[in-house]
Amino acid sequence: MSVKYSKLKEARLKAGLPQWKLGFMVGLPETTISKYETGYWKLPRNVAEKIAEALDVPVEEIVEEKEILAEPLPK
């Protein structure tokens, strides 16, 4: 899956969350959220799911099914 980077940021802003707060909600630093939003880093599937849950949107709203996301981060 590829990230719809503008959609990721758009969904975060629609939820009224700054990057630091979304990061806190999903256990990531603000800088990591920023890098996902700009496309500097690929978004792992497990993180995309956490972000979608935190934003209360379906994961399909922030990713496209046609391509593969980065491998999940280790737990």
C-alpha positions in Angstrom: 0.0 0.0 0.0 1.2 3.5 -0.6 0.3 6.3 1.7 -1.9 9.0 0.5 0.3 11.5 2.3 -1.9 14.5 1.8 -4.9 12.4 3.0 -3.0 11.3 6.1 -2.3 14.9 7.1 -5.8 15.9 6.0 -7.3 13.2 8.3 -5.2 14.3 11.2 -6.1 18.0 10.8 -9.8 17.0 10.4 -9.5 15.2 13.7 -8.1 18.4 15.2 -4.9 16.7 16.3 -1.4 18.2 16.2 1.4 15.8 15.1 2.7 15.5 18.6 -0.6 14.4 20.0 -1.2 11.9 17.2 2.3 10.6 17.9 1.6 10.3 21.6 -1.7 8.4 20.8 0.1 5.8 18.7 3.4 5.7 20.6 5.6 7.6 18.1 7.6 10.8 18.1 6.1 13.9 16.4 9.1 13.8 13.9 8.1 10.3 12.8 4.5 11.4 12.1 5.9 14.3 10.1 8.1 11.9 8.0 5.1 9.7 7.3 2.9 12.6 6.3 5.6 14.0 3.9 6.4 10.6 2.4 10.0 10.8 3.6 9.5 7.4 5.3 7.2 4.6 4.2 4.4 3.8 6.6 4.3 0.2 8.0 1.0 -1.5 7.9 0.8 -1.9 11.7 1.4 1.8 12.2 -1.1 2.7 9.5 -3.7 0.7 11.4 -2.9 2.4 14.7 -3.0 5.9 13.1 -6.3 5.1 11.4 -7.8 3.9 14.7 -6.5 7.0 16.5 -8.0 9.2 13.8 -11.3 7.2 13.8 -11.1 6.6 10.1 -10.9 3.5 8.0 -7.3 2.6 7.1 -8.2 2.8 3.4 -8.7 6.5 3.9 -5.0 7.0 4.5 -3.5 4.2 2.3 -4.0 2.7 -1.1 -4.4 -1.0 -1.5 -2.5 -1.2 -4.8 1.0 -1.1 -3.3 2.7 -2.6 -0.3 3.6 -0.7 2.8 6.9 -1.0 4.5 7.3 -4.1 6.7 5.7 -3.8 10.1 7.9 -2.4 12.9 9.1 -4.9 15.4 7.0 -5.2 18.6 
